[in-house]
Amino acid sequence: MAEVDRQKVAGEWRARGFSCDLWVDPPGQVWEDYRHATDELVMPVVGWLELEFGGQSFRPAPGEEVLIPAGVSHTVRNIGGTTAQWLYGYRRNHTG
């Protein structure tokens, strides 16, 4: 599997109006029932995540992007048994 090009992803996300940062979670980490006021993008880089929202469960492969709509309660779990790294970004509000 090809490695995720973080710089390329960051450039693409910025062009679409999103930030792009790296998050690292230890094995078994769970972030439960979070909500954000803006759309969020998530993309695994290393390891395996499970995302739950809108009554559905997603297990994106490294390099696969998932959009979590603004205001939707969501849970993210590191299910891979190893440290997980993932990119996340929030839609920036544009004024004027």
C-alpha positions in Angstrom: 0.0 0.0 0.0 1.3 3.4 -1.0 2.2 5.8 1.8 -0.1 8.8 2.2 1.5 12.0 0.9 0.6 14.4 3.8 1.8 17.5 1.9 -0.4 16.7 -1.1 -3.4 15.9 1.1 -2.9 19.2 3.0 -2.7 21.2 -0.2 -5.9 19.6 -1.6 -7.8 20.1 1.7 -6.6 23.7 1.9 -7.8 24.3 -1.7 -11.2 23.0 -0.6 -11.3 25.3 2.5 -10.2 22.8 5.2 -7.3 22.8 7.6 -5.1 19.8 7.9 -3.3 18.5 11.0 -1.9 15.2 12.2 -3.3 13.3 15.2 -1.6 10.3 16.9 -3.5 7.9 19.1 -2.3 5.0 21.2 -3.8 1.5 20.7 -7.4 1.3 22.0 -8.0 5.1 22.1 -11.6 6.1 21.8 -13.0 9.6 21.3 -16.7 9.2 22.0 -19.7 11.5 21.1 -17.9 14.5 19.8 -19.6 17.3 17.8 -18.0 20.2 15.9 -19.6 23.4 14.6 -18.1 22.8 11.2 -17.5 19.9 8.7 -14.6 17.7 9.5 -12.4 15.5 7.3 -10.6 12.4 8.6 -8.0 10.3 6.8 -6.1 7.5 8.4 -2.3 7.6 7.6 -1.0 4.7 9.7 -3.2 2.1 11.5 -6.9 1.4 11.4 -9.7 3.6 12.7 -13.4 3.0 13.1 -15.7 6.0 12.8 -19.3 5.9 13.9 -21.9 8.6 13.0 -25.3 8.9 11.5 -26.2 5.4 12.5 -23.3 4.0 10.4 -19.9 2.6 11.0 -16.9 3.3 8.7 -13.5 1.6 8.6 -11.5 3.8 6.1 -8.3 2.4 4.8 -5.1 4.5 5.0 -5.5 7.3 2.5 -9.3 7.1 2.4 -11.1 10.3 3.3 -14.3 10.5 5.4 -16.4 13.6 5.8 -18.2 14.1 9.1 -20.9 16.8 8.7 -21.1 19.8 11.1 -23.1 19.2 14.2 -23.2 15.4 13.9 -22.2 13.4 17.0 -19.3 11.0 16.1 -17.0 8.5 17.7 -13.5 7.6 16.6 -11.8 4.4 17.7 -8.2 3.1 17.1 -9.0 -0.5 16.4 -5.7 -1.6 14.9 -3.9 -2.7 18.0 -1.0 -0.3 17.2 -0.5 3.4 17.3 -2.7 5.2 14.8 -1.9 8.4 12.9 -4.6 10.3 11.1 -5.1 13.5 9.3 -8.0 15.7 10.3 -9.2 19.0 9.1 -12.0 21.5 9.8 -13.8 23.6 7.2 -12.7 27.2 7.6 -15.4 29.9 7.7 -15.0 32.4 4.9 -16.3 35.9 5.4 -16.6 38.6 2.8 
